[in-house]
Amino acid sequence: MSFDVPDDLGYMESHEWARNDDGTVRVGITDFAQDELGDVVFVELPDVGDDVAKDDEFGVIESIKAVSDLYAPVSGEVTAVNEQLFDAPELVNEDPFGEGWMMEIEASDPGELDDLMSADQYRKQVE
């Protein structure tokens, strides 16, 4: 099976993606992850203003198959969360790299993005 893996994102082994826009990092889960989870029924996200640390849990995603922790790709302050997911968690399944994004972080150390996998590296992980 083939999954969408955009070339312009960084990836974690735990299947979160990160898009850097001048130090503001948008975060979500990958197409592979949403497919493995099945129908997403609940997403728990941090509050705006919370601090998150790279590789630490920032939330929970629940599907009809499993409950999984979500991990931050970089450290920093949460500047936005996708409140649409509280009423429509299925957006994670429908558009994981667009309307299904989860939060934005003002990165305290944008160099942490260099530790993420490239699209090619992530594709090899999920093959």
N, C-alpha and C positions, 0 to 999 in steps of 0.2 A: 504494500500500500504506500502511496506517495502522500507526503504532507507538505503544506506550504511552509517554507522557511525563508522569509525575506532576507536579502543580503545585507540590508542596512541596519540590522539589529545585532545586539550582543545577547548571548544565551548562557543560562546557568545549567549545570547538570540536573538540577531539580525542575527544569522545564519552564522557568520564568524567562521572559524576554525583556530587554531594556533598549529604549530608543533615546539617545542623547540629543538634546536641543539646547546647545550653549549652557550646559550645566544643569538644566532641568531634565530629569530622566523620567520618562513615562514607562510604566511597568505593566505587564500582563502575563498570561500563560500562553504557551505555544499551541499551535494547531494539533500537534501530536498529543499534548497533555489533555486538551479538551476532548479529543477523540477517545483517549484511554479512560477518562473519567465517565464519559457518557453524559446524560442530561444533567446539567448543573441546576441545582434547586436552591442554593443558598451561598452567599459570599459574605464573609466578615472581613471588614477592612479597618485600618487604623483611622484615627481622627486627624483632620487637618491640624497641623501644629505639633503632632507627635514626632519624636525623633526615632529613626530606625537605624540599625547597624547592619553593615554588609554581612550577608549569610545568616542573619537572625530572622526568626519568624515575624511576619508582619500581619498575618491574617490566616483565615481558614476558608477552604472551598469545599462544598458538600455537593455530591451528586447522588444519583440513584444507586451507584455502585460503591462509593467510598467517601471518606472525609480525609482531606489532605491539608497539610500546612503549606503556607506560602512563604517564600524567602526573599529577602531584599537583595537586589544585585549591587547596591551601593549604600553607603551611609549618608545620612542627611536628614533634613526636615521634610515631612510630608506637607506639600503645598496644595494638593488637590486629591480628591478621591472621586471615583465615578459613581455618583449617587444613583444613576439609572440602574445599576446592578442590584440595588436593594429591592426594587420592584420588578425588575426584569433580568434575573440572573442568567437566563437563556442567551443573553447577548454574548456571553463568553463562548458558547457553542457556535453561535451564528456568525460572529465576526471577531475572532480572538485578537487580531492585530489592529482592529479599528474600534467599533463601538463597544467592544468587550474589554477595553483597557481597564486597569484597576486603580492605579494611583500615580501621582507625580511626586518626585523627590527633588528638592534642591540639594544637589550633591555637595557634601562637605569636602570630598576628595575625588574630583572627576577622574583622577588617575586609576581609581578602582575599576573603572570600566575596562581598562586594559586586561584585567584578569578574566573577563568573560570570554566564552568561546565565540569564534566566528561562525557564520552560517554554515560553511563547509565542515567545520569541526562538529557542529551540532547535528548536521545531517548524518555524519558517520556514527554518532552516538545512537540515533534513533533507527538506523537501518537494521 
